[in-house]
């Protein structure tokens, strides 16, 4: 009984891990902004933050301007 | 090495970089890989705005040295070294460290010409002064 439970638990963990890896491999990366400062610090803003959106808007406009 | 040569070297060694512009803190364009002046100006203006907006995230006195804004369509990189700046666009998901390295090399290469001339001028003056003394 215990052996069967462990087998099922292992199977469930494998399915979960496989699903996570698949989503990571096939999913779209999040948009983000990484800023580095002269004191050696760095901050990363992801796309749902107002800081990132302020930079992403400008970056999208720049990309559109340089591409035909 | 002048700005045009530095940019030519940059695009030759980095296949990830689609466009790059060298400019300064006042907004003056030193060189560009783009043929179109409007596109060049738009990229430099956007890069300056990115630096300004990013600087606002920290307290005064701390300056932005470099940034990358990554979108699904591509990335925009900006590197600042004193008054000199370089901005570049790449395809989506570039090798970030490599692009920053190439941009810094280009910025150094472009700014190497002026100090070299200055050093030569100073040495000549020093030699003349020695000769006179």
Backbone of each chain as ProteinMPNN parsed JSONL, in Angstrom:
{"seq_chain_A": "XXXXXXXXXXXXXXXXXXXXXXXXXXXXXXXXXXXXXXXXXXXXXXXXXXXXXXXXXXXXXXXXXXXX", "coords_chain_A": {"N_chain_A": [[0.828, -1.209, 0.0], [1.871, 1.265, 0.897], [3.977, 1.434, -0.839], [2.674, 1.642, -3.275], [1.46, 4.095, -2.94], [3.716, 5.798, -2.82], [4.687, 5.411, -5.369], [2.656, 6.551, -6.921], [2.824, 9.141, -5.971], [5.373, 9.88, -6.835], [4.959, 9.727, -9.577], [3.072, 11.783, -9.93], [4.604, 13.973, -9.136], [6.517, 13.951, -11.16], [4.939, 14.473, -13.434], [4.082, 17.046, -12.804], [6.539, 18.448, -12.698], [7.43, 18.055, -15.307], [5.437, 19.394, -16.735], [5.87, 21.998, -15.853], [8.432, 22.481, -16.888], [7.873, 22.279, -19.607], [6.096, 24.413, -19.986], [7.844, 26.466, -19.406], [9.712, 26.225, -21.425], [8.245, 26.643, -23.745], [6.678, 28.859, -23.349], [6.038, 32.432, -23.655], [8.536, 34.838, -23.123], [8.635, 37.231, -20.477], [8.15, 40.72, -20.889], [10.573, 43.183, -20.011], [12.577, 45.522, -18.085], [15.887, 46.254, -17.499], [17.96, 48.012, -15.406], [21.028, 49.569, -14.82], [23.135, 51.037, -12.407], [25.563, 53.622, -11.494], [26.564, 53.137, -8.99], [26.882, 50.513, -8.809], [24.614, 49.065, -8.435], [21.668, 47.293, -9.561], [18.51, 47.156, -11.115], [15.551, 45.408, -11.899], [12.675, 45.622, -13.801], [9.526, 44.208, -14.282], [6.957, 43.453, -16.754], [4.427, 44.123, -15.684], [4.631, 46.258, -14.071], [4.454, 49.768, -13.271], [6.827, 51.171, -13.667], [8.26, 49.635, -15.525], [6.512, 49.776, -17.707], [6.712, 52.47, -18.353], [9.212, 52.56, -19.5], [9.07, 50.577, -21.439], [7.22, 51.54, -23.308], [8.645, 53.611, -24.56], [10.763, 52.169, -25.629], [9.452, 50.459, -27.43], [8.546, 52.335, -29.262], [11.0, 53.236, -30.223], [11.999, 50.93, -31.451], [10.11, 50.601, -33.455], [10.654, 52.85, -34.923], [13.144, 52.427, -36.094], [12.874, 50.257, -37.702], [11.956, 49.12, -40.911]], "CA_chain_A": [[0.0, 0.0, 0.0], [2.774, 2.41, 0.995], [4.777, 1.441, -2.068], [1.799, 2.139, -4.324], [1.288, 5.527, -2.682], [4.96, 6.469, -3.205], [4.764, 5.365, -6.83], [1.719, 7.558, -7.426], [3.37, 10.451, -5.604], [6.484, 10.119, -7.756], [4.368, 9.975, -10.891], [2.457, 13.116, -9.894], [5.693, 14.957, -9.105], [7.105, 13.952, -12.495], [4.019, 15.168, -14.345], [4.127, 18.466, -12.447], [7.834, 18.999, -13.118], [7.446, 18.059, -16.769], [4.557, 20.474, -17.172], [6.549, 23.274, -15.582], [9.519, 22.618, -17.865], [7.274, 22.502, -20.924], [5.601, 25.795, -20.013], [9.007, 27.362, -19.417], [10.381, 26.149, -22.724], [7.401, 27.102, -24.848], [5.987, 30.096, -23.018], [6.673, 33.692, -24.061], [9.248, 35.531, -22.046], [7.991, 38.472, -20.077], [8.867, 41.948, -21.22], [11.179, 43.7, -18.789], [13.608, 46.559, -18.221], [16.993, 46.111, -16.542], [18.677, 49.284, -15.316], [22.265, 49.465, -14.035], [23.539, 52.358, -11.913], [27.015, 53.753, -11.315], [26.983, 52.654, -7.669], [26.982, 49.057, -8.906], [23.318, 48.408, -8.238], [20.887, 46.992, -10.758], [17.118, 46.874, -10.796], [14.834, 44.829, -13.033], [11.232, 45.853, -13.726], [8.798, 43.343, -15.208], [5.99, 44.19, -17.561], [3.185, 44.575, -15.048], [4.927, 47.369, -13.169], [4.408, 51.071, -13.964], [8.192, 51.568, -14.061], [8.578, 48.941, -16.777], [5.678, 50.305, -18.794], [7.248, 53.774, -18.738], [10.376, 52.319, -20.364], [8.68, 49.73, -22.577], [6.567, 52.381, -24.325], [9.688, 54.327, -25.303], [11.526, 51.166, -26.381], [8.629, 50.02, -28.577], [8.564, 53.429, -30.25], [12.348, 53.244, -30.827], [12.093, 49.771, -32.359], [9.252, 50.886, -34.625], [11.268, 53.935, -35.71], [14.334, 52.0, -36.831], [12.574, 49.119, -38.583], [11.133, 49.525, -42.056]], "C_chain_A": [[0.867, 1.267, 0.0], [3.594, 2.569, -0.287], [3.957, 2.02, -3.231], [1.597, 3.656, -4.19], [2.526, 6.315, -3.138], [5.117, 6.507, -4.722], [3.875, 6.443, -7.447], [2.239, 8.982, -7.139], [4.513, 10.841, -6.542], [5.988, 10.456, -9.144], [3.778, 11.388, -10.968], [3.531, 14.2, -9.914], [6.348, 15.073, -10.478], [6.248, 14.698, -13.492], [4.07, 16.671, -14.092], [5.42, 19.12, -12.946], [7.919, 19.082, -14.642], [6.599, 19.187, -17.331], [5.213, 21.833, -16.992], [7.665, 23.519, -16.592], [8.974, 22.928, -19.254], [6.781, 23.948, -21.051], [6.755, 26.784, -20.113], [9.667, 27.396, -20.794], [9.547, 26.775, -23.838], [6.732, 28.443, -24.587], [6.747, 31.322, -23.469], [7.364, 34.303, -22.861], [8.54, 36.835, -21.719], [8.835, 39.652, -20.545], [9.411, 42.532, -19.917], [12.168, 44.82, -19.119], [14.633, 46.364, -17.12], [17.804, 47.403, -16.566], [19.861, 49.128, -14.366], [22.736, 50.866, -13.663], [25.033, 52.381, -11.604], [27.487, 53.387, -9.906], [27.052, 51.127, -7.64], [25.661, 48.331, -8.733], [22.608, 48.203, -9.575], [19.457, 46.702, -10.326], [16.422, 46.393, -12.059], [13.333, 45.038, -12.818], [10.545, 44.932, -14.73], [7.557, 44.051, -15.715], [4.691, 44.601, -16.873], [3.419, 45.729, -14.073], [4.865, 48.691, -13.938], [5.782, 51.539, -14.42], [8.568, 50.928, -15.394], [7.783, 49.518, -17.933], [6.2, 51.65, -19.291], [8.431, 53.618, -19.692], [9.993, 51.521, -21.612], [8.028, 50.55, -23.687], [7.61, 53.077, -25.205], [10.473, 53.346, -26.18], [10.745, 50.678, -27.607], [8.627, 51.084, -29.68], [9.913, 53.466, -30.97], [12.478, 52.102, -31.829], [11.271, 50.02, -33.633], [9.915, 51.925, -35.534], [12.429, 53.447, -36.574], [14.074, 50.834, -37.782], [11.676, 49.561, -39.713], [9.721, 48.938, -42.0]], "O_chain_A": [[0.641, 2.2, -0.771], [3.861, 3.678, -0.748], [4.469, 2.779, -4.054], [1.569, 4.39, -5.178], [2.401, 7.367, -3.765], [5.607, 7.483, -5.29], [4.282, 7.152, -8.368], [2.103, 9.888, -7.961], [4.604, 11.985, -6.985], [6.515, 11.347, -9.809], [3.968, 12.095, -11.958], [3.401, 15.209, -10.607], [6.694, 16.172, -10.91], [6.759, 15.468, -14.305], [4.097, 17.47, -15.029], [5.397, 20.2, -13.536], [8.42, 20.063, -15.192], [6.993, 19.856, -18.286], [5.127, 22.703, -17.858], [7.824, 24.633, -17.092], [9.541, 23.738, -19.987], [7.006, 24.615, -22.06], [6.667, 27.8, -20.803], [10.116, 28.442, -21.263], [10.093, 27.371, -24.766], [6.266, 29.092, -25.523], [7.964, 31.271, -23.648], [6.85, 34.288, -21.742], [7.924, 37.458, -22.584], [10.063, 39.585, -20.589], [8.798, 42.397, -18.858], [12.538, 45.028, -20.274], [14.284, 46.314, -15.941], [18.275, 47.833, -17.619], [19.718, 48.623, -13.252], [22.736, 51.772, -14.496], [25.682, 51.344, -11.47], [28.691, 53.334, -9.658], [27.254, 50.524, -6.586], [25.6, 47.11, -8.872], [22.914, 48.856, -10.573], [19.227, 46.075, -9.292], [16.67, 46.904, -13.151], [12.793, 44.672, -11.774], [10.937, 44.881, -15.896], [7.152, 45.092, -15.197], [3.922, 45.371, -17.449], [2.513, 46.125, -13.34], [5.189, 48.731, -15.125], [5.901, 52.223, -15.436], [9.12, 51.584, -16.277], [8.323, 49.726, -19.019], [6.145, 51.946, -20.485], [8.628, 54.442, -20.585], [10.52, 51.757, -22.699], [8.255, 50.29, -24.869], [7.477, 53.126, -26.428], [10.805, 53.653, -27.325], [11.312, 50.507, -28.686], [8.697, 50.769, -30.868], [9.97, 53.697, -32.177], [13.004, 52.288, -32.926], [11.698, 49.685, -34.738], [9.759, 51.887, -36.755], [12.672, 53.983, -37.655], [14.941, 50.465, -38.574], [10.724, 50.308, -39.489], [8.912, 49.189, -42.893]]}, "seq_chain_B": "XXXXXXXXXXXXXXXXXXXXXXXXXXXXXXXXXXXXXXXXXXXXXXXXXXXXXXXXXXXXXXXXXXXXXXXXXXXXXXXXXXXXXXXXXXXXXXXXXXXXXXXXXXXXXXXXXXXXXXXXXXXXXXXXXXXXX", "coords_chain_B": {"N_chain_B": [[40.5, 55.822, -33.89], [37.523, 56.644, -35.509], [34.032, 57.631, -35.036], [32.445, 56.507, -37.072], [34.017, 54.376, -37.985], [34.184, 52.858, -35.659], [31.509, 52.119, -35.333], [31.146, 50.665, -37.66], [32.841, 48.507, -37.159], [31.487, 47.48, -34.983], [28.989, 46.552, -36.027], [30.008, 44.647, -37.655], [31.167, 42.724, -35.967], [29.104, 42.018, -34.29], [26.359, 40.266, -34.834], [23.918, 40.415, -33.779], [23.107, 42.976, -33.352], [20.986, 45.329, -34.688], [20.668, 48.048, -35.272], [22.529, 51.014, -34.492], [23.436, 53.903, -32.626], [25.623, 56.56, -32.018], [25.869, 59.09, -29.667], [25.81, 62.225, -27.816], [25.548, 63.702, -24.481], [24.227, 66.058, -24.907], [22.62, 65.512, -26.972], [23.612, 65.555, -29.49], [24.404, 63.94, -32.523], [26.882, 61.566, -33.122], [27.45, 59.481, -34.783], [26.018, 56.873, -36.836], [24.456, 53.747, -37.647], [22.336, 53.74, -39.192], [20.79, 54.667, -42.231], [18.887, 56.542, -42.58], [18.145, 59.78, -41.508], [16.046, 60.636, -39.893], [15.268, 58.306, -38.526], [17.614, 57.806, -37.148], [17.729, 60.048, -35.455], [15.373, 59.604, -34.034], [15.96, 57.241, -32.639], [18.129, 58.054, -31.031], [16.901, 60.065, -29.538], [14.919, 58.605, -28.204], [16.563, 56.907, -26.721], [17.86, 58.732, -25.035], [15.658, 59.571, -23.606], [14.947, 57.204, -22.339], [17.141, 56.916, -20.602], [16.735, 59.176, -18.998], [14.219, 58.634, -17.846], [14.78, 56.261, -16.495], [16.688, 57.141, -14.693], [15.139, 58.571, -12.986], [14.108, 56.73, -11.279], [15.796, 56.384, -9.196], [17.504, 57.951, -6.412], [18.763, 61.324, -6.512], [22.045, 61.931, -7.812], [22.921, 59.398, -8.277], [23.807, 57.802, -11.142], [22.602, 56.465, -14.258], [24.216, 53.837, -15.835], [23.952, 51.884, -17.754], [21.374, 50.259, -19.651], [18.803, 47.899, -20.441], [15.992, 47.359, -22.361], [13.625, 45.041, -22.784], [11.5, 43.797, -25.156], [8.785, 41.934, -26.694], [9.192, 42.206, -29.371], [11.794, 42.954, -29.741], [14.952, 44.225, -28.424], [16.083, 47.182, -26.724], [19.087, 48.768, -26.16], [21.055, 50.835, -24.067], [24.024, 52.534, -23.395], [25.941, 54.482, -21.227], [28.743, 56.584, -20.937], [30.21, 58.779, -19.168], [29.778, 61.82, -20.816], [29.257, 60.625, -23.19], [27.235, 58.506, -25.219], [25.751, 55.41, -26.301], [23.353, 53.833, -28.263], [21.407, 50.986, -29.077], [19.559, 48.682, -31.111], [18.194, 45.387, -31.018], [17.349, 42.063, -32.153], [14.679, 40.005, -30.749], [15.277, 38.569, -27.52], [18.245, 38.675, -27.178], [21.812, 37.935, -26.673], [22.524, 39.154, -23.816], [24.785, 40.019, -22.201], [26.864, 39.911, -24.025], [26.108, 41.781, -25.95], [26.136, 44.16, -24.432], [28.881, 44.219, -23.866], [29.986, 44.522, -26.448], [28.905, 46.997, -27.167], [30.08, 48.697, -25.267], [32.745, 48.418, -26.0], [32.663, 49.586, -28.522], [31.949, 52.202, -27.844], [34.218, 52.961, -26.39], [36.127, 52.733, -28.406], [35.275, 54.676, -30.202], [35.66, 56.969, -28.737], [38.337, 57.041, -28.396], [39.92, 58.363, -30.231], [39.94, 61.234, -29.865], [41.178, 61.767, -27.22], [43.715, 60.71, -27.818], [44.67, 62.451, -29.75], [44.766, 64.743, -28.184], [46.687, 64.039, -26.279], [48.911, 63.836, -27.911], [49.168, 66.473, -28.723], [49.72, 67.749, -26.314], [52.157, 66.569, -25.633], [53.807, 67.509, -27.654], [53.788, 70.234, -27.084], [55.068, 70.142, -24.629], [57.562, 69.184, -25.357], [58.428, 71.304, -26.902], [58.554, 73.259, -24.976], [60.537, 72.201, -23.364], [62.647, 72.359, -25.129], [62.909, 75.058, -25.41], [63.729, 75.761, -22.885]], "CA_chain_B": [[39.311, 55.283, -34.549], [36.418, 57.59, -35.393], [32.732, 57.039, -34.727], [31.976, 55.689, -38.194], [34.783, 53.128, -37.996], [33.775, 52.091, -34.472], [30.184, 51.546, -35.614], [31.329, 49.642, -38.699], [33.391, 47.342, -36.461], [30.431, 46.933, -34.117], [28.025, 45.775, -36.814], [30.715, 43.507, -38.246], [31.416, 41.673, -34.974], [27.881, 41.625, -33.58], [25.244, 40.032, -35.759], [22.656, 40.621, -33.061], [22.753, 44.396, -33.361], [20.329, 45.742, -35.93], [20.966, 49.467, -35.506], [23.217, 51.638, -33.36], [23.667, 55.343, -32.762], [26.501, 57.2, -31.041], [25.469, 60.478, -29.452], [26.323, 62.71, -26.532], [24.537, 64.097, -23.501], [23.444, 67.186, -25.424], [21.755, 65.001, -28.034], [24.307, 65.63, -30.786], [24.688, 62.619, -33.092], [28.279, 61.399, -33.557], [27.5, 58.485, -35.844], [24.866, 55.979, -36.845], [24.45, 52.699, -38.662], [21.104, 53.93, -39.958], [20.955, 55.583, -43.356], [17.855, 57.562, -42.484], [18.418, 60.745, -40.434], [14.904, 60.669, -38.967], [15.359, 57.112, -37.686], [18.759, 58.034, -36.257], [17.31, 61.018, -34.452], [14.341, 58.978, -33.198], [16.611, 56.287, -31.73], [18.913, 58.817, -30.043], [15.947, 60.743, -28.643], [14.309, 57.574, -27.349], [17.587, 56.438, -25.777], [18.031, 59.777, -24.016], [14.463, 59.543, -22.76], [15.06, 56.004, -21.489], [18.091, 57.233, -19.521], [16.095, 60.138, -18.089], [13.158, 57.963, -17.085], [15.397, 55.284, -15.59], [17.366, 57.895, -13.626], [14.117, 59.045, -12.04], [13.771, 55.642, -10.354], [16.73, 56.41, -8.074], [17.73, 59.272, -5.839], [19.714, 62.161, -7.247], [23.456, 61.638, -7.539], [23.223, 58.067, -8.807], [23.55, 57.869, -12.58], [22.406, 55.215, -15.004], [25.362, 53.547, -16.694], [23.491, 51.097, -18.893], [20.045, 49.67, -19.473], [18.238, 47.101, -21.536], [14.542, 47.209, -22.307], [13.361, 43.86, -23.6], [10.104, 43.612, -25.556], [8.615, 40.733, -27.521], [9.634, 42.509, -30.739], [13.24, 43.173, -29.756], [15.47, 44.928, -27.252], [16.798, 48.445, -26.884], [20.199, 48.894, -25.209], [21.703, 52.141, -23.982], [25.197, 52.555, -22.511], [26.451, 55.844, -21.032], [30.097, 56.675, -20.382], [30.36, 60.23, -19.08], [28.82, 62.488, -21.706], [29.059, 59.836, -24.409], [26.225, 57.459, -25.153], [25.484, 54.599, -27.484], [22.079, 53.121, -28.195], [21.317, 49.959, -30.123], [18.396, 47.788, -31.104], [18.509, 44.01, -31.406], [16.208, 41.159, -32.254], [14.209, 39.566, -29.432], [16.098, 37.645, -26.737], [19.67, 38.661, -27.556], [22.758, 37.569, -25.616], [22.611, 40.483, -23.208], [26.148, 40.35, -21.79], [27.682, 40.106, -25.218], [25.716, 43.056, -26.566], [26.694, 45.234, -23.596], [30.347, 44.225, -24.067], [30.269, 45.089, -27.773], [28.56, 48.421, -27.156], [31.114, 49.407, -24.498], [33.949, 48.437, -26.836], [32.426, 50.571, -29.576], [32.005, 53.521, -27.209], [35.636, 53.233, -26.093], [36.82, 52.904, -29.683], [34.886, 55.96, -30.792], [36.184, 58.083, -27.936], [39.797, 56.914, -28.284], [40.592, 59.261, -31.17], [40.161, 62.584, -29.324], [42.237, 61.802, -26.218], [45.01, 60.441, -28.446], [45.105, 63.706, -30.365], [45.092, 65.682, -27.115], [47.965, 63.642, -25.684], [49.968, 64.183, -28.857], [49.347, 67.924, -28.694], [50.357, 68.125, -25.049], [53.547, 66.126, -25.669], [54.507, 68.422, -28.544], [53.999, 71.484, -26.343], [56.055, 69.879, -23.593], [58.872, 69.095, -26.005], [58.816, 72.655, -27.307], [58.924, 73.99, -23.758], [61.841, 71.698, -22.947], [63.641, 72.865, -26.056], [63.129, 76.479, -25.158], [64.329, 75.984, -21.575]], "C_chain_B": [[38.165, 56.291, -34.402], [35.098, 56.846, -35.197], [32.253, 56.098, -35.833], [32.698, 54.341, -38.23], [34.388, 52.236, -36.812], [32.427, 51.422, -34.703], [30.273, 50.455, -36.673], [31.879, 48.358, -38.076], [32.324, 46.655, -35.617], [29.465, 46.041, -34.905], [28.677, 44.56, -37.466], [30.87, 42.367, -37.234], [30.136, 41.192, -34.298], [26.717, 41.505, -34.55], [23.901, 40.293, -35.09], [22.173, 42.064, -33.14], [22.198, 44.799, -34.722], [20.673, 47.183, -36.291], [21.65, 50.035, -34.276], [23.48, 53.101, -33.67], [24.592, 55.799, -31.647], [26.066, 58.654, -30.904], [26.009, 60.94, -28.11], [25.185, 63.233, -25.665], [23.684, 65.265, -23.988], [22.494, 66.751, -26.536], [22.396, 65.045, -29.407], [24.687, 64.227, -31.259], [26.143, 62.572, -33.571], [28.396, 60.403, -34.713], [26.313, 57.548, -35.742], [25.042, 54.894, -37.906], [23.222, 52.839, -39.561], [21.339, 54.947, -41.073], [20.011, 56.772, -43.23], [18.088, 58.48, -41.278], [17.284, 60.789, -39.415], [14.945, 59.485, -38.004], [16.489, 57.254, -36.677], [18.375, 58.953, -35.115], [16.293, 60.405, -33.494], [14.968, 58.012, -32.193], [17.407, 57.017, -30.646], [17.992, 59.508, -29.039], [15.308, 59.752, -27.679], [15.304, 57.08, -26.309], [17.816, 57.451, -24.667], [16.845, 59.79, -23.061], [14.471, 58.329, -21.822], [15.996, 56.271, -20.317], [17.457, 58.173, -18.503], [15.055, 59.449, -17.21], [13.737, 56.981, -16.074], [16.08, 55.981, -14.417], [16.371, 58.351, -12.569], [13.728, 57.969, -11.026], [14.684, 55.629, -9.129], [16.885, 57.832, -7.555], [18.774, 60.025, -6.664], [21.143, 61.804, -6.859], [23.872, 60.262, -8.007], [22.839, 58.065, -10.282], [23.368, 56.488, -13.19], [23.609, 55.005, -15.909], [24.951, 52.733, -17.92], [22.104, 50.554, -18.601], [19.688, 48.838, -20.691], [16.741, 47.037, -21.34], [14.181, 46.119, -23.304], [11.865, 43.735, -23.886], [10.003, 42.321, -26.369], [9.138, 40.95, -28.942], [11.144, 42.668, -30.858], [13.663, 43.916, -28.505], [16.119, 46.241, -27.655], [17.843, 48.518, -25.777], [20.706, 50.331, -25.23], [22.858, 52.022, -22.993], [25.688, 54.002, -22.442], [27.831, 55.77, -20.406], [30.454, 58.155, -20.32], [29.337, 60.882, -19.991], [28.494, 61.67, -22.958], [28.033, 58.74, -24.19], [26.187, 56.657, -26.447], [24.175, 53.857, -27.248], [22.036, 52.115, -29.334], [20.014, 49.193, -29.991], [18.855, 46.41, -31.564], [17.208, 43.25, -31.646], [15.795, 40.745, -30.842], [15.169, 38.539, -28.831], [17.552, 37.565, -27.206], [20.527, 38.128, -26.407], [23.179, 38.869, -24.93], [24.046, 40.895, -22.869], [27.049, 40.662, -22.966], [27.374, 41.442, -25.889], [26.268, 44.226, -25.758], [28.209, 45.342, -23.81], [30.705, 44.89, -25.397], [29.982, 46.584, -27.814], [29.609, 49.235, -26.392], [32.411, 49.491, -25.297], [33.83, 49.492, -27.923], [32.543, 51.989, -29.015], [33.439, 53.92, -26.893], [36.401, 53.527, -27.378], [36.528, 54.262, -30.294], [35.485, 57.125, -30.041], [37.707, 58.054, -27.831], [40.524, 57.937, -29.141], [40.925, 60.606, -30.549], [41.229, 62.635, -28.245], [43.623, 61.565, -26.803], [45.57, 61.708, -29.081], [45.554, 64.687, -29.288], [46.442, 65.358, -26.505], [49.125, 64.041, -26.594], [50.267, 65.673, -28.804], [50.099, 68.345, -27.445], [51.841, 67.763, -25.072], [54.378, 67.084, -26.528], [54.802, 69.738, -27.832], [55.093, 71.298, -25.295], [57.455, 69.821, -24.176], [59.387, 70.474, -26.404], [59.282, 73.448, -26.088], [60.296, 73.537, -23.269], [62.959, 72.278, -23.816], [63.978, 74.329, -25.807], [63.915, 76.701, -23.873], [65.813, 75.756, -21.533]], "O_chain_B": [[37.872, 56.74, -33.294], [35.048, 55.616, -35.192], [31.721, 55.023, -35.557], [32.085, 53.302, -38.473], [34.275, 51.018, -36.95], [32.23, 50.274, -34.305], [29.57, 49.447, -36.6], [31.444, 47.259, -38.417], [32.259, 45.428, -35.541], [29.166, 44.92, -34.495], [28.009, 43.577, -37.788], [30.727, 41.195, -37.583], [30.09, 40.073, -33.787], [26.166, 42.5, -35.021], [22.872, 40.381, -35.76], [20.98, 42.338, -33.012], [22.845, 44.635, -35.756], [20.935, 47.504, -37.45], [21.39, 49.6, -33.154], [23.716, 53.483, -34.816], [24.381, 55.472, -30.479], [25.912, 59.363, -31.899], [26.59, 60.158, -27.358], [24.019, 63.209, -26.058], [22.552, 65.442, -23.538], [21.661, 67.536, -26.989], [21.788, 64.617, -30.388], [25.223, 63.427, -30.492], [26.579, 63.434, -34.333], [29.325, 60.476, -35.517], [25.68, 57.441, -34.692], [25.695, 55.105, -38.928], [23.093, 52.138, -40.564], [22.006, 55.962, -40.871], [20.301, 57.867, -43.712], [18.215, 58.001, -40.151], [17.523, 60.959, -38.219], [14.687, 59.64, -36.81], [16.354, 56.879, -35.512], [18.66, 58.671, -33.951], [16.34, 60.651, -32.289], [14.558, 57.967, -31.033], [17.361, 56.637, -29.477], [18.27, 59.53, -27.84], [15.173, 60.028, -26.487], [14.943, 56.858, -25.153], [17.951, 57.084, -23.499], [17.006, 59.995, -21.858], [14.056, 58.418, -20.666], [15.698, 55.906, -19.18], [17.619, 57.993, -17.296], [15.013, 59.651, -15.996], [13.256, 56.876, -14.946], [16.06, 55.484, -13.291], [16.721, 58.5, -11.398], [13.085, 58.271, -10.021], [14.394, 54.954, -8.142], [16.446, 58.791, -8.19], [19.554, 59.431, -7.409], [21.414, 61.423, -5.72], [25.066, 59.986, -8.123], [21.681, 58.299, -10.628], [23.904, 55.491, -12.707], [23.981, 55.9, -16.668], [25.535, 52.878, -18.994], [21.712, 50.408, -17.443], [20.193, 49.043, -21.795], [16.272, 46.692, -20.256], [14.402, 46.257, -24.507], [11.062, 43.587, -22.965], [11.015, 41.697, -26.689], [9.485, 39.993, -29.633], [11.705, 42.533, -31.945], [12.844, 44.203, -27.633], [16.63, 46.393, -28.764], [17.524, 48.35, -24.6], [20.775, 50.961, -26.285], [22.701, 51.482, -21.898], [25.834, 54.666, -23.469], [28.068, 55.003, -19.473], [30.942, 58.722, -21.298], [28.156, 60.537, -19.946], [27.561, 61.995, -23.693], [27.967, 58.128, -23.124], [26.534, 57.144, -27.523], [23.931, 53.324, -26.166], [22.563, 52.363, -30.419], [19.446, 49.073, -28.905], [19.77, 46.275, -32.377], [16.117, 43.748, -31.371], [16.464, 41.083, -29.865], [15.787, 37.749, -29.546], [18.025, 36.495, -27.587], [20.028, 37.898, -25.305], [24.066, 39.582, -25.399], [24.473, 41.997, -23.213], [27.888, 41.561, -22.908], [28.281, 42.143, -26.338], [26.806, 45.176, -26.327], [28.745, 46.445, -23.921], [31.614, 45.718, -25.462], [30.728, 47.347, -28.427], [29.982, 50.328, -26.817], [33.094, 50.514, -25.273], [34.788, 50.21, -28.208], [33.154, 52.864, -29.628], [33.833, 55.068, -27.1], [37.217, 54.447, -27.433], [37.418, 54.918, -30.835], [35.788, 58.16, -30.635], [38.301, 58.953, -27.236], [41.639, 58.337, -28.807], [42.052, 61.084, -30.677], [42.124, 63.476, -28.332], [44.6, 62.151, -26.338], [46.759, 62.008, -28.975], [46.566, 65.372, -29.434], [47.248, 66.25, -26.239], [50.166, 64.513, -26.138], [51.421, 66.099, -28.835], [50.998, 69.184, -27.498], [52.682, 68.527, -24.601], [55.507, 67.427, -26.177], [55.896, 70.292, -27.946], [55.934, 72.175, -25.095], [58.411, 70.328, -23.59], [60.571, 70.786, -26.278], [60.255, 74.2, -26.146], [61.112, 74.344, -22.823], [64.037, 72.632, -23.339], [65.114, 74.779, -25.957], [64.664, 77.67, -23.749], [66.433, 75.912, -20.481]]}, "name": "protein", "num_of_chains": 2, "seq": "XXXXXXXXXXXXXXXXXXXXXXXXXXXXXXXXXXXXXXXXXXXXXXXXXXXXXXXXXXXXXXXXXXXXXXXXXXXXXXXXXXXXXXXXXXXXXXXXXXXXXXXXXXXXXXXXXXXXXXXXXXXXXXXXXXXXXXXXXXXXXXXXXXXXXXXXXXXXXXXXXXXXXXXXXXXXXXXXXXXXXXXXXXXXXXXXXXXXXXXXX"}
